[in-house]
Amino acid sequence: MPLPIPSSTPNGDHPLLRSSAQPLRGPGGATAPQAPVAAPRRIADLPPAHAALICVALPGLAISTAQGQLTGEGLEGFYCAGRRMLSRCRLRVAGREPLAVQARMVTADQACFVATLSLTGDGGPDPDVVVERTRHADGMERITLRSAAHRHLRLPVEVALGTDLAELGAVASGRAGPELPASVHDSGMRWSCATGQSVVTADPPPADALASAGLLRWELELPPGGTRSVELRVRPAGAGPIRTAARGATSPLAPARAMGDDPRVQALLHTSIEDLQSLLLRDPVQSSDTHLAAGAPWRCGMAPAEALAAARMTLPLGTRLAAGTLRTLARTQLADTGSQSGLIPGPRRHAGTHLPPSCTGVEATLLFPVLLAEARRWGLSEQETEDLLPAAERCLQWLRASVGDGTYLPDPHPGGPMRCETQARAHRAALLGADLLDAYGKAGGAGLRQWAWEMRAAFRDDFWIEDRGGGRPAAARLPDGRLLPHFGTGSVHLLDTGLLGAGAPAQGLLDKVQTEQLARLLGGPAMDSGWGLRSLGVKEAAYNPFGHRSGAVRVHETAVAVAGLATAGYEKEASSLLRGVLAAAEAFGHRLPEMYAGEQRAEGGAPVPHPAACRPAATAAAAGVLLLTALAGIRPDAPAGTVTLRPVRGAPLGEIGLTGLRVAGAPFSIRVSRLGLAMVEEAADGLQLGA
């Protein structure tokens, strides 16, 4: 049996600062010369985002504090396509700033701020004017003044505007630069620099505009009980309204609903879908194809592995997002680049203190055929599947070429570790990819299955560490055979085996005894924080409850664990993790961040935010969909015209109903009773229940 070794040297890379682009490659895969990259700002210096109200409707973004004023400090401002269009928007009424009393998110793309103002001289505590500011991610803000006074009011209203037109990355790293000079433009202000222009227009037009101060002024008459409004619109100069990918019938996500004994399920699914819609982006090459950005505010662009993972978790909402994501990434796939041919490029990602950074391109390449195979089971059309099949074949060819005559998929960097979770992803890709190739009469399926069988037989010995506690899977295996023993959420991917035909899960890398032991470890107090699954167990060296890969709760991995445990029959552990995340979601207003601290849950406590987490985040929002649909155990096989139901028999949330899902291209609704019995209430014509 191989011997475990101590952890490797910690690495300073961080996913919130990693590059979203790959090096430019010339013929034969050679790396082209590039300009030096400035050292990134230290993580400790990042502006905190956990307390911000972030309105998202990409490419639009509005970031505010609870005060409602945009002061130009930190991340505050309106953004479009990653550039800050407006950084300062300070309101004064009768020469004073209103007193902020409430701030709340209304929807994923809209926030509301309420403030009050006392104008009378009688010294009473009651306000005379209520000021409500409704701020939208698309660059619109409506300021409404409502009189609570008993006399007629004549109010001077001033809005001071300013911007630096800085890129979000420059803002985050403290390199935004000074405000630009303004000029009066139409009914508002205009700012220009070498890289962009911004315009603010006002309705009604101001009575006065002072460019040197960026100031707009109005004199508003308010009768008792009356209201007056001013509407500001921010946009790039020369551009029309911001066009989002989620509006109306263009959204690829079905408007599903949840209801049941636990009222939190309705709010979680509703908010998750809202957040997913807010993160939708159109592919610039083919605007009809949409995909998800990784998260706001830090990562508002494509992250291939996370876009694929989120699209996979949202298959119950339809296959359009999966198809758009697959087509978008197929256009980026490397070709004729030697050993990298077939790889989908992706940035390196920090893997915690025990492992060197991983290549998310490998993860994306292994996810591509899995998503295509499962999307077909959920109802992706045969024509769309066939069109994407060549790209999936190239992913599988890359996998076989990278493995060569070996047993495991090696790290792309020479001398790197063979990671447990990478082997789990490769094994799943081989089995689901073989199934896909066979369905279309393509060669290669038998070879993939044979390699998966050989890996499975070897993995159970090569990656398992025996100990007095019953053993554990190793995090990684070094080329010399030594094992890295730390236990974290990378192991949950051993449970995520994928969906084959007739509702059958694919075979996993572990045997039954090892799977039972893994379930026991994941459900134990070292991993289950009470708010979700820690990314590293509390007894491991370098555990840090705020470590994004070394102790914090990551919602995506927790949802994968819940679904995998439920599929494998370990409902007690799955139910505990599910309840924990649902409690955390309630504390976060059902808008789950990508991660939060792994502190142990205590009576009367609340989950502690991570100051640098994206919120909303694609994988966290998609995890909300997976968590609830996993309760119903929906396993479709659209090509065969069947759907198999394997609900969680313990019904941990009581009765739950899901309506407006999509299976086989048609609405699908299901109800699971308090006894754990599932009943289909709406389905496509001809769809039969599987055995």
Secondary structure, DSSP 8 states (H G I E B T S, - for coil): ---B----------TTTS-SS---B-GGG-B-----------GGGS---TT-EEEEETTEEEEE-TT--EES-TT-EEEETTEEEE-EEEEEETTB--EEEEEEEEETTEEEEEEEE---SS--SS-SEEEEEEEETTSEEEEEEEE-SSS-EEEEEEEEEE----BHHHHHTT--------EEETTEEEEEETTEEEEEEEES--SEEEGGGTEEEEEEEE-TT-EEEEEEEEEETT--S---S-SGGG-SS---EEEESSTHHHHHHHHHHHHHHHTEEE-SS-TT-EEEEEETTTEEEE-HHHHHHHHHHTGGG-SHHHHHHHHHHHTT---S-GGGTT-----EE---SSS--EEHHHHHHHHHHHHHHHHHHHT--HHHHHHHHHHHHHHHHHHHHHHTTSSS---SSTT--EEHHHHHHHHHHHHHHHHHHHHTT-TTHHHHHHHHHHHHHHHHHHTEE--TTS-EE-SEE-TTS-EE---BGGGGGGT---B-GGG-B---SS-HHHHHHHHHHHTSTTTB-SSSBBSB-TTSTT--TT-TTTTSEEHHHHHHHHHHHHHHT-HHHHHHHHHHHHHHHHHTTT---SEE------TT----B-TT--SSBHHHHHHHHHHHHHHHTEEEEGGGTEEEE---TT-TTSSEEEEEEEETTEEEEEEE-TTS-EEEEE--TT-EE--
